[in-house]
Amino acid sequence: MTDALDLNCDLGEGFGAWTMGDDDALLDLVSSANVACGFHAGDPTIMRTVCERAGARGVTVGAHVGYQDLAGFGRRPIGISAAELTDHVLYQLAALDGIARSTGTQVRYVKPHGALYNAIVRDADQAGAVVDAVRSYDPRLTILGLPGSEVLRIASVHGVPTAAEAFGDRAYHADGRLVSRQRPGSVVTDPDEVAERCLRLATTGEVVSIEGDPVKVRARSLCIHGDTPGAVELVRRVREVLTAHGVAIAAFA
């Protein structure tokens, strides 16, 4: 059984007058905040506000970097060279860390978003580009990603710290990949079901795939997406169930 787990959520994903999710309520519940860096969502004001409030609550800040795709919320594959991707990730990471430091905190880890997150599970070139950006900025930063992914493998080869994560609100295939959001049932929104999935992940390191098979997913961090319907209640219920079963919530970075 896992003694402690990180509970992370994607935050700061509004843009200008457009809002998404209840950042304040979620910051009261999570231990780590994946803060959008302006490419798939977020803007300087939102970034600063979330960093300030995360720091005040003792929540660890991570850079939620993605493809440059505001219109598609970073969930569309983007054709980009590895060299350009390294520059884009470095730009986002440096921007958020600069803002975070101005508020008295700092970026402690990097978690890619959406289509980029999915790409670097198997695409070694794109994964290597992300690792190169982190290494050039601060090789002490942890990269958070899917267990068995190329990005975690490459990071480990280069001595960059890694942490594996699991998703309480997303369906899995039997091979450990996430089910495409285009498919019905890919997002789990029932609080009790999500909490049960997270408890199983915490205590057995398994989740049941959409095909009905158990999948080994040993993770240090659990994620609930901030834009999942009812995200606040999902995270609250997960936290209640985990702590009731003796699983402490603590940031990994």
Summary of the structure (lengths in Angstrom):
residues: 253
radius of gyration: 16.6
end to end distance: 20.2
largest distance: 47.7
contacts: 925
relative contact order: 0.17
helix: 39%
strand: 20%
